[in-house]
Amino acid sequence: MSFTQWYKEMAVYQIWPRSFRDGNGDGIGDLWGVLEKLDYIKSLNVDAIWFSPLYPSPNADYGYDIADYKSIHPDFGDLELFRQVLDEAHKRGLKVFMDLVVNHSSDQHPWFKESRKSKDSPYHDYYYWRQGRKGPGARTLPPNNWTSLFEGGAWEYDANLDEYYLHLFAKKQPDLNMSNPKVRSEVKDILRFWLDLGVDGFREDVVTFIAKAPGLPNSYPRLPIANGMKYFSNRPEVYDYLKEFRDEVLKDYDCFTVGESPLTDADIALRYVTEGEGQVLNEMIAFSHMEADCFMTDMLRRPFSLRKMKRAFSDWQYKLAGKGWNALYIENHDHARIISRYGSEDYPVESGKLLAAMYILQRGTPFIYQGQEIGMTNIRLPEIGMYKDVASHNNYRIFSKLFGKKRAMELLKETSRENARTPVQWDATANGGFSSVRPWFNVNPNYTAVNVAAQENDPDSLLNFYRQLLAYRKSEPLVLYGDYLELYPKDRYFYAYERSYRGRRLLVICHFSSLFHDFTAPADMDLAEGKLLFSNYKENGLKDRGFSARPWELRVYEL
């Protein structure tokens, strides 16, 4: 694997294609729309695009159930169009990353269709097919007591074979048996296909789940969601498989890999990302900083805890320092919109700018999710019938049993990942300029005020703040490679940290409150002598080594 620095200095723009831009007038986002907006993406001062799955899929999990790993979904275009997008992106200096989803496939993939025809099929062992267990009263039970993350039990019965198949996610997402060398050979073939086409790397979906414990044992105590996690998360074989992919494919290309890693802390991540001969991934996507307003799952809501968020960010910053590289993000396709969660819809521009600087000025590669740069917020659909996502329906089902339907609906409105999947708001025309016809999914009604066109020529807009911030990061070694030190870790209202590099210092001050609070700089920092680089208010006076922070105030000083 190449250890060049380019992936450390880049910023990445994530596209969830179905909701990005409809270029052919059928209400669904597509590659024609991406082609149309490449200049816009480049204008953000990002260096790469990560596409959520573009592959043919029945959409049981909107693309994360793949029916063909070497083609493009007709909704989005075809391989020829993808090559055009790839070429045009490269002409603009933009790298392109694909989503690699090999923990599971679609049940419509030819491998799975063949696997369920017969126990003697050469594809049967591509998946986890098992006989049931005998339970009380001669009842047949699933092979073990694991539960899926999306749809009840983790096993689905096939009457024709009299066997069950494992699915850690939706029923239509059977898990691939990575312990089968033939499956790993297929994965290597997929990697080569896209890399030879010119793709620059991969975001690897739930990659820490790709190995299961031998024997697939029962797990206790039983949990309603993801029971059995200790037997399918971060198993030792995961590293071995990733090393095999690196040694036999990836090392021959100058490419980038970032792994998605639920329930993986910084210590575990270092197994994969520590630089040197043992490195098998460039970066790991953490989840801990996205749990500052919930417990384990987004639906178990708690009041936002700034201290919990700070601890999570700082833990990864400290532990990976000098060893590995961070992946930085605050939004993606799996979480509700960040202004609606950690910021304030009463102060959307102020809190949007604060949140942007808060994470982008840390050490690591920043990922920006479509619409984040204009401050898109939660849509909060009021009825379960309006939701399309399998995870949303599963959460509603489970939490209705726990708390009742009314409370479950209130939780879902705030936490559903479909809040991040509404069409991108390009302008104030019908459908937010996303499509000339009715889109596949609801457009947030605030599109008339929150859209790209309204912010494009406003020097104080959130969109232009992202542009300025990303341009500064790209040009500044202090931000790219400087040390990180958190200040006042126990403070409930301020997230302040210092970046330092070759005698230069940067102080980032983020005030997480709609009320006023006083900030005092450390004794060795004279703000009056510093240069104010970024702020989200016009007047920025000082008093007694500090200032009275206004709602959601951001200040960034070079000292």
N, C-alpha and C positions, 0 to 999 in steps of 0.2 A: 504494500500500500504506500502511496506517495505521501510524504509528510511536508508538502509545500504549504505555504502560508495562505494561499488564496482563500481557502474556506474560512479562515479566521477573520479575514478582512472584509468579507462580503456581508450583505444583508439580503434576506430572502423574502419574496412576496408569495404568499400561499393563495392559490386559486382553487376554490371549490366549484368546478366548472358549471354545474347545473344552474347556479345562481349568479354567475359572474356577468355575462353579457350574451344576449340572444342575437346572433348575427344573421340567421336565416329566416326569422319571422315565424317560428313555431311555438314560441313561448318558453323554450328551454335554452339555457345558456350553452354555448358551444365553442368550438375552436375558431369558427369564423369571427365570433365576438372577441376572442382573445387576440386574433390577428389584428383586428380593428383597434385594439387598445394597447398594443405593445409600446407605442410611443408614450402613452400615459404611464405605463408601468415603469418604463425607463426614466421618466421624469421624476419619479419618486426618489431617485438615487439609490435604488436597490440594484443588486448584481445578479440575481437569480430568481427563477420562478420554480415553485414546487407545485405540481399538479396533484390534487387529490385524484383518486382513480378515474382514468379516462377509458378504461377497458370495457368491452361488452359485458353487460350485467343485467340480471332480471330486476335489480334494484330492491331486493329485500332489505338491504342496508345501504342503499344509494351508492353503489359502486364498490363497496367493500366486500361484496360477494361477486367474485370474478368468474365469468364463464369462459373467457379466452384471454390468456396472459400476453398474447402477441398481436393484439389488434386494438382498434378504437371503436367505442360504442357508436352506432349509427346516429344516436341523438347528438353526438358531438362532432361528427365528421367521419373521416377515414384516415388510414395511414398516410395517404398522399398529402392530405391537408395537414396532418400532424408534422410531416417532414417540412412542409412550408413554414409552419409556425416555428419549428426548431431552427430552420435556416434563418428566418427573419429575427428570431430572438438572438441567435449567435451574431448576426450582423450588428446588432445593437449592443453587443458586449454582455448579453444576458445568458447565463447558464440555465439549463433546464433539468429539473429533477423529477423523477417519476415516483409514485407511491408503490412500494413493493409489499404486497399483501399475501404472505405465504404461510401464515398460521392456519388459514382455512381457505377454501375456494367456495364457489357457488355449488349448490346441488345440481345446477344445470351444466356444470363443466363436464366435458366428455369423460374425464377421468372418473368422476363420481358416478356418472350414468353407467359406465362400464363396471365400476366396482360393485354396484348393487344388482347386477345381472346374475351373478353366481359367486359362491364362495371360492370357486376355482379360478375366477377371473384374475389375470395378472395385475389388475388394478385394485383388487380387493384390499390389498395391504397398503395401498396409497392412503387409506383412511383408517380410523380406529373403529373397526367393526368388532363387536363382542356379543357373546350370548348373555341372556339375562340370568339373574340369580333367583334361586328359590326362596320365597318369603313365607311368612305365616299363612297357614291354610292353603299351602301349595300354590300360592300366588306367585307369578313371575314378576320380579322387580328388575329395574335397570341394572346394568353391570356394577355401578357404584352409586354413592349418594351425592355426587357432585351436582352443583347447580350452575346454570349458565349466567352470563352477565346480561343477557337480553330476553330470554324466553324460558322461564321456569327451569325444569330439570335440564341437565346437560346431555341427555340421551334421547334419541328418537327411534321408535320401533319401526322395523320394516317387516311386514307380514310375509312377504315372498321369501325372504332369507331366514326369517325367524331369528333375526339379530338386531342389535341396536347400533347406531353410529353416534359418535361423540360430536357435540357442537358446543363450544364454550361461549359462542355468541348466538345468533339467531338459528332457528331450526334449519333454515336454508343455507347455512354456512358451516358445512361439515369440516371438522379439523383434519388437516393433512398430517400424516404420520411421518414426521421428519426423521425418525429413526430408521426408516427404509432408505437405503442408499439410492434407490431409483428415484425417490422423491427429491432428494438433495441434488441428484443429477439434473432433474427437470428444473429446479431453481437456478442452478448454474447456467443452464441453457437460456432461461428467461433473462438473466442478468446480461449474458453475452449479446442476446438479441437487441436489447435496448442500447447497450453501450456501443455496439457496432453501428447502430443507427445514428449515433451521435449524442445520445443523452449523457449528461454529466454526473449523474449519481442518483441516489435513492433515499427516500424517507421510508424506513422499514416499519410497517405497522405491527403493533403489539409483538415485537420481535422477541421479547423476553418470555413469551408463552409457547414458543415453538417446540419445546421439549417437555414431555410428560414423564412422571415417575414410572419406572418399570412396575408392572402389575396393576397400575391404576387403582391404588388402595382407597378405601373409604376415608372420609375426613371428619374429624370431630374436634370441637363442638360444631354442630351444623349451623350454617348461615343461610339466610334466604337468597342472597345473591353471591355468586362466585364462591360457593362452598367447594373446598378442594384446592384453593389457591396455592397453598404451600406445595402441592404436588404438580402444579403446572406453571409456576412463575419462577423465573431465574434458576432453573435447574442447571447443574454443572454442564450438561450437554449443550446448552445454548451457546456457550463460548466455543465449544469444539466445532459446532456447525458453522458459526460465523467465521472462525479461523479457516475452515475448509473453503468457504466461499471466497475469503480474502486470498488465500494462497493459490487457489486454482483459477480464479477469475479476476478479482478486483485489483490485485497487485499489477496486473498488466495494463491498467488504465489509470489515467490521472483523474480519478473520480472521487466523489464525496458520499459518505454514508452517515445518516443520523437515525438512531433507533428510537422508537416509541416504547416507553417502559413503565407501565402502570405499577404502582407500589414498589418502585425502585428508588432507593435513597442514594446519596452521593457516594457512599462507601461501596455499594454494589456496582454503581456505574463505573467506578474506577477499574473494575475488572475488565471492562470492555474498551475504555477510552484512554487509559494511561498510555502516553506516547512512548514509542519504542517498538521493539520487535514483537511485543505481545499485543499491540493495539489492533482491535478488530472492527471498531467503529470510530468515526471521527468525533461524533458527539452523541449525547443521549438526551432525549426530551423528558424533562422532569415533570412531575405532577404536584409535588408538595406545596409549591407556592400558590396553586390554584385551589387549595383547601382551607383558605383563611376565613371563609364564610360558610363552611360546611364540615361534616364529619364523614370521611371515607367516600361518600357519594354526594353529588351536588344536591340531591333531593333532601338530604338530612341537613337542613339549613341551621346555621348559627349566626349570631351577629358577627359582622366583619371584625376580625382582630388584626390590627396593623402589626402588632408584635409577632403574631404567628406567621404572617406573610414575610416580615423582615427576617425572622429566624430561618425560614426556608431558603430565601434568596442567599443569605449570608453563608449558610451551611455549604451550599454548592460552590459559592465563590471561594471560600476558604479551602475547602477540601480538594478542589480541582486545581488550585493555584500551583503553577509550575509542573503539573502532572498531565492534565487533560484540558479540554476546551468545552465551555458551556454553550448550550443552545438556549437562547433567551426568547421568551414569548409571553404574551398575556391574553391572546385570543387565538382560537382556531375553530375548526368546524365542529368540535366536540364540546364546546362550552358556550354558555350564554355570553352576551356582549359585556365587555369589561367595564364600560362607563356605568352600565346598569347594575353591575356587581360591586366593584371596588371604588368606583367614582361616584358622581352625583349627576342625575339628570336635571337638577336645578342649576348646576354649573357645568354644563357639558363641555364647553370649550376649555374652561380652566382645568377641570379634572382630566379631560382628554389629553391636554398638553402635559400635565403633571405625570400621568401614567406613562405616556410615551417616553419622557426623559428618564423617569424612574428606572425603567428596565433597559432602554437602549444604551444608556451611558455606563452600564455595568460591563464586566469583561465577558465576552462571548459573542456568538453570532446571533443577531436579532432576526426574528421571523415576524413579519407583518401580515395579518390576515385581511383578505379583501373586505373593504368597507370600514375597517378599523381606522384607516387614515383620515376618514371624514367624520368619525364619531357616530357610526350607526349604533342604535340602541335596541333593546329587547322589544319584540312586537307584542308579546303576552296574549296569545290567542286564547279566547275564553272557554272554548268547548273542545272536548277530547276528539270529537269527530273532525275537527279542523286540522289535526296533527297527522302527519304521514310517516313519521320516523318510528321504527320498530322499538328503539330504546325508550322513546317517550311513552308509547303505549304500554310497554313492560313496566316502567316506573309508575305509571298511573294505576295499573292493575295491582302491583304490590302495595303501594302506599294507600290505595283505597281500602285495602284490607286492614292496614295498620291504623289509619287515621280517619277513614271515611272519605267519600267521593269529593265533598266540598273542599276539605283541606288538601287532598291530593291534587285537585285542580289548581288551587292557589299556589302550591309548591311547583307544579309543572309550569305554570305561566312564567314563573321567575327563573326556572333552572333549565328548561328544555334546551337542548342543543339546537333545536330548530329556530331559536331566537337568532342564531348566527347564520342561518341558512336562507333568510329572506333575500330576494333579489337585490343586487347592488344598486344603489340609488345614484344614477348618473346625472339626472337633471330633474326639473320640476314638471316635465310633461307627463302625460298619462303613463302609468306603470313605472314611474321613476326613470324613464328613458332606457329601461332594461330591455323592453321588447315592444314591438308595434302591435302585438296582440296580448290577450290575457295571459299572464305568466303561469307557469306550472304551480306556483306557490304564492301565498299572500305577500304583497308588498307592504312594508311598514308605512302607515298613513303619514308619518312625519317626513316623507320623501320630498314634499314641497319646500321644506325648510332645510333639511339635511341632505345635501347632494353635492356631487363633484362640481358641477357648473357654478353653483352658488359660492363655492370656496376658491375656485380656480384663480381668480384675479384679486382676491382679498388677501393682502399681505399678512393680516393677523389671523387668518383662518387656521384651523387645525391641520388641514391638508398641507398648507405651506410650512407650517411648523415641522411636520414630519419630514418634508423635503430638506429644510434647513438643518434639522437635527441629524439626519442620515448623511448629508454632505459633510457636516462637521466631523462626525464619527469617522468617516472614510479617510479624512485627511489628517487625523490627529492621533499620533502614536500614544499619547497620554491616555486616550480612551481605549484604543485597540489593545495596548499591551501593559498599561499601568497596573500597579497593585491596587487592591480594594481593601478598605477599612471602614466598617460600619461605626457610626457615632451614635451615642445615646440609644443603645438597643432596647432599653426598657421604656422609652418614651411612647406614649399612646397616640400621639398626634403627628409626630415628625418621623419621617424616614430620611435620615441624613447619612451620607457616606462620602468618603474621600477616595479619589483616585490619585496615585502618585507615580511619577516616572522621571527618572534622571533629574531630580531636583525640582521638578514642576509638580503642582498640585491642582486638583480640581475638587471643588466642594459642591455636592448635589444636595439640595434641600427641598424636600417634598412635604407639604402640609396636608395631611389627610383629615380635613374637617370642614364643615360648613360654618363653623364659629371662628372667632379670632383667638389666637394663642401666641404668646411671646416665644421667639426663638433667640437663643444666645449662642454665638459661635464659640468653639473651644478657645482657650486662652492664647494658643499659638497661631490663631487665624484672625487676621485683621481684614474684615470685609471691606472697610473703607479704602484699603490699599489694593484690593482685588479688582479684577475686571469682570463685570457682569456679562456673561455670555448669553444666557437664556433666562427669560422670565415670562410669566403669563399675565402680568398687569403692567400698566403704563408707567406709573410712578413707583419708584423703588427706593424709598428713603431708608436710612439706617439710624439706629439709636442704641447707644451703650453696647457696642459689639454685637448687635443683633437688630431685630425688627419685630414689629407686631404683624404676624402672618395673617393675611386675609383668607377668606374661604378658598381652599384648594390652591393655595399659592405655591408656585414653583420658582426657585432661584438657583442658578448654576453659576458659580464663580470660579475663575482661574486665579490662583493665589501665587 
